[in-house]
């Protein structure tokens, strides 16, 4: 009953969520103007991580429902733009990147199935963990909900988001060092 009440999106919570999102966007753009070496995506991610720590933001009702709708919209947009012809236009670089990504996913899948089969045989959880690592938290939400494993939604989001955040920061650090 309490979780159903928390999932209902109220106008008060919606206004706060919209305000916080727009404010975070403008702050990140302002920081990018002042410090052009810092990409705005890093700033907005950091603001989001900081805001999530405040109890006021955690108590806003409907953020899960709104976030889920936006995740589905995100997945639809990403799926609409996935074209193999775009990879082929990049010629050698595109094909090399496609093969590298396919090899990384293949090795990840093989290791996860082997180690997961030896240690932990909850195949739904293994699939959701794999999706969180490969596709990020957004796609892991959809998989966890399709399996009916609602208890794994939050861990999938956290693992996927943590991986994206750490990977993004490390990626920018490597580019900066090179």
N, C-alpha and C positions, 0 to 999 in steps of 0.2 A: 504494500500500500504506500509506504513512504517513498520507494523508488519511483512509483507511478506519479506521485505528486511532484517529485523532483524533476521528472522528465517533461512535465507540462510547461510549455513556454508561456510565461506571463509577459505582458506589455512592459512592465517595469524592468524585468530582466533583459528583454530584447533591447530596450533602449540603452541600458548600461553596456550590453555586449557590443552593440553597434558603436557606441561612443568610445569604448576602450579600443576597439579595432581601428577606428579612424584615427584616434589620438596616437596609437602606436605607429600607424603608417606615417603620419606627419612628423612625428618625432624621429623615426628612422630616416626619413628623407632629409630632415634638417641636419641630422648627424652626418649623413653622406655628403651634404654640401660643405659642412665645416671640416670634415675629415674625409676627403675623396678616396683615400686608400682603403677605407672600410666599406665593404658592400652593404647596401641597405638591408639585404636579406639576413645578414648576421645580426644587425642591430634589431630588426623586428623580431627575430627568433629569440634574442636575449631578453627583449622586453616581454615577450610572451611567457618565457620561462620565469621571469621575475614576477609578473602579474599572477601567474598560477599559484604562487606561494601565499598569496593573501587570502585570508578566510572570507573576506567580502566577495571576492571573485568566485571562490569555490561554492559559495552559497547561492549564486545566481541560478535560478530554475530554468530548465530547458536548454542549457548549453550542450548537453549530450545530443538531444534531438536536433538542434540547429546544426551542430557539428556533423552529425551523421548525414543530414541532407546535403550539406556542403561537400562532404567527402564523396557522396554519390555523384554530385555535379562535377567534382574534380575528376573522378574516374571516367565519367562520360566524356569529358573534354579530352583527357589524355588518350582514351581509346579512339576518339574520332580523329586524332592527329597521327596515329600510328600507321605509317605507310612504309613499306619496304622500298618503294621507289625513292623516297627521300634518302635512305641509306645508300642506295645505289648511285645517287647523284654525287655523293661524296667520294665515289670511286674507291681507290685503294684504302684511304683512311677509314671510310665508312665500313667497308667490309672487314678490315682489321679490328675495328671496335666491336662490330657485331660478333665476330668469331671469339674475341677475347671475353666479351660478356657471356656468350653461350658456354664457353669453357669454364668460366668462373661459376656459373649457375650449375653446370653439370657436376663439377667437383664438389660444390656445396651440397647438392642433392645427394650425391653418393656418400659423402661423409656423414651427412645427417641421417640418412636411412640406416647406414651401417652402425654408427654409434648409438642412434636412437633405438634401433632394434635390439642392441645388446644391453643397453642400460634401462631404457624407459619405453614401454610399448604402448603408450597412449598416442595412437597415430593421428588423432584429431589435433592434439596439442603439438605434436611434431610438425604437422602441416602448417599450423598457425604460426609457430615459431619460425619455420622456414620462410613463410610469406612475409612475416615482419622483418626478417633479415634481408630478403631479396627485394621486396616491393615497398617496404616501409610500413609505418603504422596505419596509413590510410587504407591500404589494400587488406591488411590483416584484420581490420574491423569488419570488413565485408565478409571475409572468410569465416571469422569466429561467429558472426551472426548467422551465416548460412548453415553452419554446423550445429547451431543452437547452443553454443558454448558461451553463454553470456558472462560467465565468470572469467573467461580468458580475454574479454575485450579490453579491459584496462591494462593488463600486463602486455598485451600485444601492442597497444598504443604506446606504452612507456618504452618497451624494447625497441620498437620501430623508430620512435621519435628520438630516443637517446642515440641510436645508431646513426640516424640522419644528422643530428646535431653534432655529434663527435666527428663524423665523417666530413661534414661541411667545414667545421673549424680546422680540422687537420688538412683537408684539401686546400683551403685558402692559405694555410701556413706553408704547405709544400710549394704552391705556386709562388708565394712570396720569396721563399728561399731559393727557388730556381731563377 
